[in-house]
Amino acid sequence: MADTEPNWLRRIASGAVMVYGALVIGWGVAHALVGDGYWLIALVNSFAVYLFAPLPLMALVAAVARRQGAWIALGAVALLFLGLFGGYLTPLSPIAHAEADGPALTVMTYNVLYTSTDGHAIAATITGAGPDLVAFQELTPRLAEQLGQEIGALYPYRTPLHSACLAEVAVWSRYPLQFESVDEDVTCRVCPVVVTLQRGPVRVVNVHAWPYTGIDRESVERSFGWRQEQIELILDAFADQPEPLIVLGDLNSTPMHEVHRTLSARLADAFVEAGWGLGHTYPAAGGRAWGHPYPSRLVRIDHIFHSDAWRAEAAWVAAWDGSSDHLPVVARLRLLDDGAAGGASFALPHRDGIMAREGDGLEHRQAVPD
């Protein structure tokens, strides 16, 4: 067959594939060695999945190049993609639960956005998913009052709101719970509770991780450092607590960030275990930034983690309420037969270090039904 492409076109095509491969593999090496330690890499980690979007186009370009080096570079990129994200796209196989007699708990993490005022739509999203427990972030007193009127009877056990917080984390539950007060510097961002199931108590920690404070070097390094410190403290503070553990919330971190890696070393990501797809939750709707449009569901920053006392049976992204900038995440977790002994822990985040605590560091209060 005659060679229909001129040599210069094949050289350009081969060079384009090689440059693309070098950039992506270079990021992969930097991600493995540096993590979020360098601010530009940390920012790229936020949107790393999109580094692989040109793969189909690059396959066509490699076909034009018809050079072994181009195919090797493309194959390396494809293998990196499968290693990092292939599990999200693999069809779920049925899991045989030998220990399926334990109680199930369906939990939802839901950043409702502090400017939201449509309690009816948010209540509809919650009832549509049917969780036993809802971990709110950015809940305001006004919205809490509306939701109390809409679904208060379904969730009679609720953590109190604090006058110092304009918007905060809170837990609403079908089951009795004890809430644990924390240092005032993190009251608005961390809410640990002990929920009483028929099998016994389980511990749930609702976290709203420190947000991004800018995209310049100083802001990125500061906000990434605060988030990492926050999660490390959360994983250390309750290391000696025996209750089965769930950590969930708006973590402002994608699966490529060190926060996720730190949590995954100790706990299981329910969506990775029992969900399908990329599970992106933010932003809930598209918009414009600096005059340029952007699509919805760019990243996954809302997560549900659990200790090995649990097994995730299902996980999914719930419907949009029409006002929040996040989509809720829901997971059905099954407590294993030996779950009572399967505790884990977390530490209460404090921007300036570990907080001073009295006694065991937590003040327990019983939530009574409203």
VOGU-3710 file (C-alpha; in Angstrom, 3 decimals, decimal comma):
1> madtepnwlr> 0,000/0,000/0,000  1,344/3,392/-0,937  2,421/5,790/1,783  -0,206/8,528/1,489  1,058/10,802/4,285  4,160/12,890/3,615  7,069/12,343/5,993  6,748/15,817/7,493  3,128/15,113/8,533  4,118/11,836/10,140
11> riasgavmvy> 6,957/13,554/11,999  4,623/16,269/13,306  2,037/13,670/14,348  4,663/11,586/16,099  6,083/14,650/17,841  2,635/15,710/19,052  1,999/12,285/20,589  5,453/12,170/22,174  5,070/15,637/23,705  1,617/14,757/25,046
21> galvigwgva> 2,933/11,502/26,488  5,899/13,236/28,109  3,669/15,855/29,748  1,207/13,344/31,167  3,843/10,852/32,319  5,816/13,758/33,760  2,784/14,764/35,781  2,324/11,164/36,904  5,892/10,991/38,196  5,567/14,378/39,912
31> halvgdgywl> 2,262/13,330/41,477  3,821/10,152/42,855  6,926/11,902/44,207  5,629/15,312/45,252  1,882/14,868/45,749  0,538/18,299/46,699  3,957/19,475/47,869  4,410/21,906/44,988  1,616/24,355/44,395  1,362/24,001/40,608
41> ialvnsfavy> 1,254/20,207/40,861  -1,397/20,525/43,580  -3,560/22,618/41,260  -3,081/20,186/38,361  -4,021/17,316/40,694  -7,417/18,959/41,109  -8,263/18,348/37,448  -5,903/15,478/36,649  -8,562/13,309/35,027  -8,798/15,830/32,184
51> lfaplplmal> -5,157/15,239/31,276  -6,417/12,025/29,706  -9,280/13,574/27,720  -7,106/13,902/24,548  -6,375/10,139/24,522  -8,869/9,246/21,731  -7,617/12,119/19,562  -4,019/11,174/20,233  -4,805/7,611/19,115  -5,882/8,988/15,730
61> vaavarrqga> -2,747/11,132/15,566  -0,613/8,080/16,417  -2,298/6,203/13,581  -1,191/8,977/11,236  2,353/8,907/12,671  2,696/5,120/12,334  5,789/5,144/14,497  6,549/2,757/17,298  7,661/5,480/19,686  4,314/7,261/19,392
71> wialgavall> 2,404/4,082/20,217  4,648/3,347/23,180  4,084/6,845/24,568  0,338/6,532/24,064  0,301/3,097/25,656  2,093/4,437/28,731  -0,510/7,188/29,098  -3,338/4,680/28,704  -1,845/2,416/31,368  -1,504/5,369/33,738
81> flglfggylt> -5,151/6,283/33,159  -6,299/2,726/33,832  -4,193/2,550/36,964  -5,590/5,788/38,380  -9,174/5,821/37,119  -9,931/2,409/35,614  -11,624/1,200/38,781  -14,240/3,943/38,538  -15,318/2,708/35,107  -15,309/-1,030/35,793
91> plspiahaea> -18,827/-2,497/36,036  -19,658/-3,456/39,591  -19,792/-7,160/40,334  -22,273/-8,554/42,853  -20,708/-8,887/46,286  -21,579/-11,954/48,305  -22,042/-10,797/51,872  -21,318/-13,692/54,177  -21,826/-11,260/57,027  -24,889/-9,521/55,643
101> dgpaltvmty> -26,896/-9,900/58,838  -25,494/-6,710/60,321  -27,569/-3,536/60,288  -27,394/-1,204/57,304  -27,047/2,550/57,613  -27,667/4,848/54,642  -25,760/8,107/55,001  -25,726/11,296/52,951  -23,215/14,129/52,826  -24,790/17,333/51,584
111> nvlytstdgh> -23,285/20,802/51,211  -26,482/22,822/50,915  -24,745/26,199/50,226  -25,160/28,953/52,759  -27,161/31,146/50,350  -29,809/28,487/49,660  -33,320/29,392/50,730  -35,456/26,711/49,066  -35,930/24,244/51,893  -38,657/22,403/49,999
121> aiaatitgag> -36,335/21,458/47,108  -33,562/20,374/49,473  -36,030/18,323/51,505  -37,243/16,660/48,292  -33,663/15,715/47,394  -33,178/14,177/50,830  -36,429/12,227/50,881  -35,772/11,054/47,334  -32,503/9,458/48,448  -33,947/8,160/51,733
131> pdlvafqelt> -30,889/8,354/54,025  -31,003/7,394/57,695  -28,518/10,144/58,486  -27,735/13,439/56,765  -24,438/15,267/57,282  -24,995/18,886/56,300  -22,350/21,446/55,469  -23,069/25,181/55,237  -26,394/24,785/57,033  -27,852/28,110/58,158
141> prlaeqlgqe> -30,407/28,624/60,965  -32,981/29,833/58,442  -32,599/26,779/56,224  -32,539/24,472/59,251  -35,889/25,909/60,347  -37,384/25,312/56,900  -36,044/21,766/56,756  -37,348/21,106/60,242  -40,842/21,941/59,021  -40,413/19,792/55,912
151> igalypyrtp> -38,616/16,671/57,190  -38,165/17,218/60,911  -40,430/14,281/61,747  -38,192/11,958/59,710  -35,015/13,124/61,467  -35,916/13,888/65,086  -32,332/13,654/66,376  -30,221/16,668/65,391  -27,060/18,354/66,502  -27,518/21,936/67,715
161> lhsaclaeva> -26,568/24,995/65,724  -24,126/27,501/67,186  -24,683/31,236/67,318  -21,032/31,817/66,367  -21,532/30,156/62,984  -23,283/31,840/60,098  -23,355/28,430/58,419  -22,026/25,179/59,801  -21,860/21,406/59,819  -24,716/19,477/61,395
171> vwsryplqfe> -26,003/15,908/61,596  -29,667/14,908/61,392  -30,535/11,297/62,164  -33,412/8,851/62,396  -31,541/7,186/65,262  -30,612/8,579/68,677  -27,266/10,308/68,767  -24,862/11,981/71,144  -22,986/14,983/69,853  -19,509/15,863/70,995
181> svdedvtcrv> -18,486/19,473/71,376  -15,147/20,501/69,896  -12,780/23,434/70,109  -14,543/26,675/69,237  -12,148/27,324/66,340  -13,524/24,299/64,468  -17,111/24,222/65,730  -18,416/25,406/62,366  -16,434/22,821/60,379  -16,297/19,572/62,368
191> cpvvvtlqrg> -19,218/17,711/63,935  -18,540/14,322/65,578  -21,468/12,260/66,851  -22,087/8,800/68,247  -25,202/7,210/66,737  -26,987/4,420/68,583  -28,020/1,552/66,334  -29,642/-1,668/67,535  -26,253/-3,394/67,334  -24,585/-0,653/69,356
201> pvrvvnvhaw> -22,946/2,754/68,941  -21,167/3,903/65,782  -19,165/7,065/65,344  -19,811/9,559/62,541  -17,685/12,611/61,812  -19,017/15,333/59,536  -16,223/17,482/58,094  -16,202/20,624/55,993  -12,543/20,891/55,043  -10,804/24,242/54,694
211> pytgidresv> -11,690/25,822/51,348  -9,466/27,084/48,574  -8,478/30,654/49,376  -7,000/31,586/45,978  -4,945/30,235/43,087  -1,712/32,108/43,738  1,201/30,216/45,239  0,821/31,480/48,802  -2,925/30,822/48,936  -2,617/27,355/47,438
221> ersfgwrqeq> 0,152/26,289/49,802  -1,733/27,671/52,803  -5,107/26,093/52,017  -3,639/22,715/51,021  -1,567/22,682/54,204  -4,571/23,477/56,382  -6,680/20,742/54,788  -3,958/18,159/55,210  -3,409/19,117/58,844  -7,135/19,014/59,460
231> ielildafad> -7,539/15,475/58,123  -4,422/14,162/59,857  -5,724/15,477/63,163  -9,108/13,923/62,484  -7,503/10,550/61,865  -5,394/10,740/65,012  -7,810/12,122/67,602  -10,056/9,064/67,832  -7,491/6,348/67,184  -8,338/4,699/70,505
241> qpeplivlgd> -12,115/4,873/70,127  -13,748/1,460/69,617  -16,828/2,456/67,619  -17,094/1,676/63,888  -16,273/4,908/62,093  -17,688/6,939/59,214  -15,974/10,147/58,058  -17,877/12,126/55,454  -18,324/15,624/54,145  -17,177/18,270/51,724
251> lnstpmhevh> -13,435/17,647/51,828  -12,506/20,159/49,094  -10,126/17,497/47,785  -10,224/15,217/44,759  -9,051/11,579/44,675  -5,693/12,809/43,344  -4,974/14,942/46,417  -3,009/13,947/49,487  -6,049/14,386/51,731  -7,759/11,556/49,861
261> rtlsarlada> -4,588/9,478/49,929  -4,238/10,019/53,690  -7,832/8,980/54,332  -7,596/5,991/51,983  -4,610/4,662/53,920  -6,823/4,251/57,000  -10,394/4,096/55,685  -12,283/2,916/52,591  -13,861/5,275/50,057  -17,489/4,116/49,783
271> fveagwglgh> -17,868/5,442/46,235  -14,764/3,623/45,021  -16,020/0,482/46,726  -19,644/0,503/45,622  -20,243/3,358/43,144  -19,766/3,595/39,403  -18,428/6,395/37,235  -16,330/9,354/38,247  -18,888/10,547/40,800  -18,219/14,240/40,266
281> typaaggraw> -20,144/16,472/42,651  -18,914/20,024/42,033  -20,041/22,361/40,623  -23,620/21,151/40,529  -24,356/23,414/37,564  -22,284/25,153/34,930  -21,539/28,848/34,952  -18,964/31,435/33,978  -15,619/32,295/35,528  -13,542/35,266/34,411
291> ghpypsrlvr> -15,902/35,596/31,468  -15,478/31,992/30,301  -18,136/29,270/30,570  -17,486/26,064/32,477  -19,553/22,856/32,633  -21,112/21,164/35,637  -19,668/18,255/37,621  -15,995/18,937/37,062  -14,551/17,263/40,174  -15,362/14,901/43,048
301> idhifhsdaw> -14,767/16,651/46,360  -17,637/15,259/48,481  -16,781/11,915/50,042  -17,909/9,148/52,385  -15,188/7,080/54,068  -15,643/4,200/56,487  -13,584/1,889/58,669  -13,285/-1,813/57,951  -16,149/-2,498/60,349  -18,407/-1,511/57,448
311> raeaawvaaw> -18,877/-2,656/53,881  -20,359/-0,359/51,268  -23,232/-1,992/49,401  -24,132/0,970/47,183  -22,994/4,540/46,626  -24,325/7,192/44,292  -24,576/10,899/43,561  -28,050/12,182/44,407  -30,214/14,619/42,478  -29,509/18,343/42,315
321> dgssdhlpvv> -31,801/20,571/44,358  -31,519/23,495/41,933  -29,706/25,892/44,275  -26,675/24,322/45,969  -23,312/24,336/44,216  -22,700/20,735/45,343  -24,430/17,462/44,579  -25,088/15,200/47,564  -23,427/11,801/47,892  -25,215/8,813/49,416
331> arlrllddga> -23,898/5,416/50,536  -25,570/2,378/52,049  -23,160/0,818/54,518  -23,539/-2,605/56,116  -22,097/-3,196/59,563  -20,242/-6,478/59,549  -20,791/-9,118/62,221  -17,540/-8,224/63,932  -18,189/-4,491/63,480  -18,341/-3,766/67,172
341> aggasfalph> -14,617/-4,380/67,345  -13,742/-2,572/64,159  -13,156/0,944/65,332  -10,997/3,620/63,735  -10,289/7,215/64,495  -9,921/10,757/63,470  -8,648/13,921/64,984  -10,375/17,195/65,432  -8,914/19,687/62,961  -7,416/22,872/64,227
351> rdgimaregd> -5,693/25,328/61,932  -3,079/26,203/64,528  -2,465/22,733/65,889  -4,103/20,255/68,190  -6,603/21,932/70,464  -6,550/21,808/74,232  -9,110/19,307/75,496  -10,550/18,488/78,891  -10,690/14,905/80,113  -10,984/12,668/77,086
361> glehrqavpd> -11,222/15,796/74,927  -14,912/15,555/74,115  -18,008/16,715/75,838  -20,873/14,313/75,186  -24,421/15,581/75,013  -27,546/13,620/74,225  -29,606/14,921/71,330  -33,300/14,784/72,111  -36,010/14,608/69,461  -37,542/17,914/68,406
//
